Amino acid sequence: MGSSEHDIPSRLVARVSRFGDASAMVLAREALPAPRGTDVVVRVTYASLGSTDLLARRGGYVLQPRPGFVTGYDFVGELVTESAVSLALGLREGAAIAGVLPRMGAHATFLTISPTFLVALPSGMDAAAAAVLPLDAVTAARALELAGPARRVLVQGASGAVGALAVQLARREGRVVVGTASERGRDAVERLGIPFVDYAAADWPAHVREASGGGVDAAIDHTGSPRVREALAPGGAVIHTAFAGRPGHERGDAVRGSFDSAAHLRDRVCSVPLYVATRRAEYRRLLASLLADAARGSLRAAEPVLFPLGEVWEAHRFAEAAEAGRKVVLAVG
């Protein structure tokens, strides 16, 4: 069935009306952008709600400097229309798909999108379980790629959604891994089979150096803290997946952190939105491989905690305090 045979006059979206707490979210009915060229229409069924969405809603995300945007980077759903490009990629109408957007906008009942952002969901894979993976898994895998041959790796926030995936992937590659987390996340980190370091400890970098046998060759870091460098071995590098910054100063701290990182030639910034936008074939191969790993049980993702799109306010509040190993997923469809 082609796009001309469908009539989807509107969609429901979760939009940030102003920067602030969960009450800043609004549900809005709006027209669905018409497909252009080889674009396709996707019916979103599930979409994750992660830390980047919360940061953006509060006004601390550099890539969303003004309110008015629709949250959500990744999603699973169903292909409603097809095009020559989707057919060339093996994606026909009715296919179960997953994807990551180069800009936010996934918290919507329908998307008009290039099929080059989509991959097929593995047969039989639970869609809600798959929804926690695309952005976080690509971030974790891409960060390890940027770490190169580093044998000893520090994963900051190892109990978190990205961190836990990075630990699993790094260990599968035979790397020595040390993970930091809060005391609340100790059990989750130790279940991953790696040494735990409490990042609230005053001398946590020294504990990392001790646990890794002299310092790590690469640190996968989302905090932007300059103290991460104290945990590095000589010649080590920091792979920045984010620059969390201080509460209320996140955007400025992120900008300063980016400039500071540029001064260290071995450092790398893991920008998944840029990666998705500019290296689409590589991104699709990586995402398809990660989904296949999860489908056969060789990669363990966070447990999805489902909220209907109509309860987006409660979903945001829950996500602010979600415990390790759980991630909010909006049941959109």
C-alpha positions as CSV (number, residue, x, y, z in Angstrom):
1,M,0.0,0.0,0.0
2,G,1.6,3.3,-1.0
3,S,1.5,6.6,0.9
4,S,-1.2,8.0,-1.4
5,E,-3.6,5.4,-0.1
6,H,-3.3,6.5,3.5
7,D,-5.0,9.4,5.2
8,I,-3.3,10.2,8.5
9,P,-4.5,13.8,9.2
10,S,-3.0,14.3,12.6
11,R,-0.7,12.8,15.3
12,L,-0.4,13.2,19.0
13,V,3.0,14.4,20.3
14,A,4.6,15.1,23.7
15,R,6.1,18.6,23.5
16,V,8.1,20.7,25.9
17,S,6.1,23.9,26.4
18,R,8.7,25.6,28.6
19,F,11.8,24.6,30.5
20,G,11.0,23.2,33.9
21,D,9.7,20.2,35.8
22,A,7.4,17.4,34.4
23,S,4.4,19.9,34.3
24,A,6.2,21.5,31.3
25,M,5.2,18.6,29.1
26,V,2.0,19.0,27.0
27,L,0.2,16.7,24.7
28,A,-0.6,18.3,21.4
29,R,-2.6,17.3,18.3
30,E,-0.9,18.4,15.1
31,A,-0.8,17.6,11.4
32,L,1.5,14.8,10.3
33,P,4.2,16.1,7.9
34,A,3.5,14.6,4.5
35,P,6.1,12.2,3.1
36,R,8.5,13.8,0.6
37,G,10.7,12.0,-1.9
38,T,11.4,8.6,-0.5
39,D,10.3,9.3,3.1
40,V,8.0,6.8,4.8
41,V,5.4,7.0,7.6
42,V,6.0,5.1,10.8
43,R,3.4,4.3,13.4
44,V,5.3,4.5,16.7
45,T,4.4,1.8,19.2
46,Y,7.0,2.3,21.9
47,A,9.6,5.0,22.6
48,S,12.1,5.2,25.5
49,L,12.3,8.2,27.8
50,G,15.8,8.6,29.1
51,S,18.1,11.0,30.9
52,T,18.6,13.2,27.8
53,D,14.9,13.8,27.5
54,L,14.8,14.9,31.2
55,L,17.8,17.1,30.7
56,A,16.3,18.7,27.6
57,R,13.0,19.3,29.4
58,R,14.8,21.1,32.2
59,G,16.6,23.3,29.6
60,G,20.1,21.9,30.1
61,Y,20.6,20.2,26.8
62,V,22.8,22.1,24.3
63,L,21.1,20.6,21.2
64,Q,17.7,21.9,22.3
65,P,18.3,25.6,23.3
66,R,14.6,26.6,23.1
67,P,11.4,25.0,24.2
68,G,8.7,23.9,21.8
69,F,10.4,20.6,20.7
70,V,9.0,17.0,20.8
71,T,11.1,14.8,23.1
72,G,12.5,11.3,22.3
73,Y,15.4,10.1,20.3
74,D,14.6,6.4,19.7
75,F,11.6,4.2,19.0
76,V,10.1,1.0,17.7
77,G,7.1,0.8,15.5
78,E,5.5,-0.3,12.3
79,L,6.1,0.8,8.7
80,V,2.8,2.3,7.4
81,T,4.0,3.3,4.0
82,E,6.9,2.2,1.8
83,S,9.2,3.8,-0.8
84,A,11.8,2.7,-3.3
85,V,14.5,3.3,-0.6
86,S,12.7,1.3,2.1
87,L,12.2,-1.6,-0.4
88,A,15.9,-1.5,-1.3
89,L,16.6,-1.8,2.5
90,G,14.2,-4.7,2.8
91,L,11.6,-2.8,4.7
92,R,8.1,-3.2,3.4
93,E,4.7,-1.9,4.6
94,G,3.8,-3.6,7.9
95,A,7.4,-4.3,8.9
96,A,8.3,-4.0,12.6
97,I,11.2,-1.5,12.8
98,A,13.4,0.4,15.2
99,G,15.4,3.5,14.8
100,V,17.2,6.5,16.2
101,L,16.5,10.1,15.1
102,P,19.3,12.6,14.4
103,R,17.2,15.1,16.3
104,M,14.5,14.5,18.9
105,G,10.9,13.9,18.0
106,A,10.1,10.3,18.7
107,H,7.5,10.8,21.4
108,A,4.7,11.0,18.7
109,T,2.1,8.5,17.5
110,F,3.4,8.9,13.9
111,L,6.7,9.9,12.2
112,T,7.5,10.9,8.7
113,I,11.1,9.9,8.2
114,S,13.7,8.7,5.8
115,P,13.9,4.9,5.9
116,T,17.7,5.3,6.1
117,F,17.2,5.7,9.9
118,L,15.3,2.4,10.2
119,V,16.3,-1.2,10.8
120,A,14.1,-4.3,10.9
121,L,13.2,-5.6,14.4
122,P,14.4,-9.2,14.9
123,S,11.6,-11.7,14.4
124,G,9.8,-12.5,17.6
125,M,11.6,-9.7,19.6
126,D,9.3,-8.1,22.2
127,A,8.8,-4.5,21.0
128,A,8.6,-2.9,24.4
129,A,11.9,-4.6,25.5
130,A,13.5,-3.5,22.2
131,A,12.5,0.1,22.8
132,V,15.0,0.6,25.6
133,L,17.9,-0.3,23.3
134,P,18.5,1.8,20.2
135,L,20.0,5.0,21.5
136,D,21.7,3.6,24.6
137,A,23.2,0.5,22.8
138,V,24.5,2.6,19.9
139,T,26.0,5.0,22.4
140,A,27.7,2.3,24.3
141,A,29.0,0.5,21.3
142,R,30.2,3.7,19.5
143,A,32.0,4.8,22.7
144,L,33.9,1.6,22.8
145,E,34.8,1.9,19.1
146,L,36.2,5.4,19.8
147,A,38.2,3.9,22.7
148,G,40.1,1.9,20.1
149,P,42.3,-0.9,21.5
150,A,42.2,0.3,25.1
151,R,42.6,-2.8,27.3
152,R,41.6,-1.3,30.6
153,V,38.4,0.7,30.5
154,L,36.6,2.8,33.1
155,V,32.8,3.1,32.7
156,Q,31.3,5.9,34.6
157,G,27.7,5.3,35.7
158,A,28.1,1.5,35.1
159,S,24.7,0.8,36.7
160,G,22.9,3.1,34.2
161,A,21.3,2.2,30.9
162,V,24.3,3.2,28.7
163,G,26.9,2.1,31.3
164,A,25.6,-1.4,31.8
165,L,25.6,-2.0,28.1
166,A,29.1,-0.6,27.7
167,V,30.3,-2.9,30.4
168,Q,28.8,-6.0,28.7
169,L,30.2,-5.1,25.3
170,A,33.6,-4.3,26.7
171,R,33.9,-7.6,28.7
172,R,32.7,-9.5,25.6
173,E,35.7,-7.9,23.8
174,G,38.1,-9.1,26.5
175,R,38.7,-5.7,28.1
176,V,39.3,-5.2,31.8
177,V,36.5,-3.0,33.1
178,V,36.0,-1.0,36.3
179,G,32.7,0.7,36.9
180,T,31.6,3.7,39.0
181,A,28.2,4.3,40.4
182,S,26.5,5.5,43.5
183,E,26.3,3.2,46.5
184,R,22.7,2.5,45.5
185,G,24.0,1.0,42.2
186,R,26.6,-1.2,43.8
187,D,24.6,-4.5,43.5
188,A,23.8,-3.7,39.8
189,V,27.5,-3.1,39.0
190,E,28.8,-6.1,40.9
191,R,26.2,-8.3,39.0
192,L,28.0,-7.3,35.8
193,G,31.1,-9.0,37.2
194,I,33.3,-6.0,37.5
195,P,34.9,-4.0,40.4
196,F,32.7,-1.3,41.9
197,V,33.9,2.2,42.8
198,D,31.7,4.7,44.6
199,Y,31.9,7.9,42.7
200,A,30.9,9.8,45.8
201,A,34.2,8.9,47.5
202,A,36.7,11.7,47.8
203,D,39.5,9.6,46.4
204,W,37.5,7.6,43.8
205,P,40.1,8.0,41.0
206,A,42.7,6.4,43.2
207,H,40.3,3.4,43.7
208,V,39.9,3.1,40.0
209,R,43.6,3.1,39.5
210,E,44.0,0.4,42.1
211,A,41.2,-1.7,40.7
212,S,42.5,-1.5,37.2
213,G,46.1,-2.2,38.0
214,G,47.7,1.2,37.5
215,G,45.0,3.3,35.7
216,V,42.7,2.9,32.7
217,D,43.6,3.3,29.1
218,A,40.2,4.8,28.3
219,A,37.4,6.3,30.4
220,I,33.8,6.3,29.1
221,D,32.4,9.4,30.8
222,H,29.1,11.2,30.8
223,T,29.8,13.6,33.7
224,G,32.4,16.0,32.2
225,S,34.3,15.9,35.5
226,P,38.0,16.9,35.2
227,R,38.8,14.3,37.9
228,V,38.3,11.5,35.4
229,R,41.8,12.2,34.1
230,E,43.2,11.3,37.5
231,A,42.1,7.7,36.8
232,L,43.9,7.4,33.5
233,A,47.1,5.6,32.8
234,P,49.8,7.6,30.9
235,G,48.5,8.1,27.4
236,G,44.9,7.3,28.4
237,A,41.9,9.1,26.8
238,V,38.5,10.1,27.8
239,I,35.5,9.2,25.6
240,H,32.8,11.7,26.4
241,T,29.2,10.4,25.9
242,A,27.8,13.6,27.5
243,F,28.8,16.5,29.8
244,A,26.2,16.3,32.5
245,G,27.4,19.4,34.4
246,R,26.2,20.9,37.6
247,P,22.4,21.1,38.3
248,G,21.2,24.4,36.8
249,H,24.5,24.9,34.9
250,E,24.3,21.9,32.5
251,R,24.3,23.8,29.3
252,G,27.2,26.1,30.1
253,D,29.2,23.2,31.7
254,A,28.6,21.1,28.5
255,V,30.0,23.9,26.3
256,R,33.0,24.4,28.6
257,G,33.6,20.6,28.7
258,S,33.6,20.4,24.9
259,F,36.2,23.1,24.7
260,D,38.3,21.4,27.4
261,S,38.0,18.1,25.6
262,A,39.2,19.6,22.4
263,A,42.5,20.6,24.1
264,H,43.2,17.0,24.8
265,L,44.2,15.4,21.5
266,R,43.5,11.8,22.5
267,D,40.0,12.6,23.8
268,R,36.9,11.8,21.7
269,V,33.3,13.0,21.8
270,C,30.7,10.3,21.2
271,S,27.9,12.2,19.5
272,V,25.3,9.6,18.5
273,P,23.0,12.2,16.8
274,L,25.9,13.3,14.6
275,Y,26.8,9.7,13.9
276,V,23.3,8.7,13.0
277,A,23.0,11.8,10.7
278,T,26.3,11.4,8.8
279,R,27.1,7.7,8.9
280,R,23.8,6.1,8.3
281,A,24.8,2.8,6.7
282,E,27.3,2.2,9.5
283,Y,24.8,3.1,12.1
284,R,22.2,0.8,10.7
285,R,24.6,-2.1,10.7
286,L,25.6,-1.4,14.3
287,L,22.0,-1.1,15.5
288,A,20.9,-4.2,13.7
289,S,23.8,-6.2,15.3
290,L,23.0,-4.9,18.8
291,L,19.3,-5.7,18.4
292,A,20.2,-9.2,17.2
293,D,22.4,-9.7,20.3
294,A,19.6,-8.7,22.6
295,A,17.1,-10.9,20.8
296,R,19.2,-14.0,21.3
297,G,20.0,-13.1,24.9
298,S,23.7,-12.2,24.6
299,L,23.1,-8.6,25.5
300,R,21.0,-7.7,28.6
301,A,19.2,-4.4,28.5
302,A,17.3,-2.5,31.1
303,E,13.8,-3.6,32.2
304,P,11.2,-1.4,30.5
305,V,8.7,0.3,32.8
306,L,5.7,1.2,30.6
307,F,3.6,4.3,30.8
308,P,0.9,5.3,28.3
309,L,1.7,8.4,26.2
310,G,-1.3,10.0,27.9
311,E,0.5,9.7,31.2
312,V,3.7,11.5,30.0
313,W,3.8,13.6,33.2
314,E,3.9,10.6,35.5
315,A,6.4,9.0,33.2
316,H,8.8,11.9,33.5
317,R,8.4,12.0,37.3
318,F,9.1,8.3,37.5
319,A,12.1,8.5,35.2
320,E,13.7,11.2,37.5
321,A,14.1,8.6,40.2
322,A,14.2,5.3,38.3
323,E,16.3,2.6,40.0
324,A,19.3,1.0,38.3
325,G,18.3,-1.6,35.7
326,R,14.9,0.0,34.8
327,K,14.1,2.5,32.1
328,V,10.8,4.2,31.2
329,V,9.2,3.4,27.9
330,L,6.2,5.3,26.6
331,A,3.5,3.0,25.1
332,V,2.7,5.4,22.2
333,G,0.6,3.2,19.9
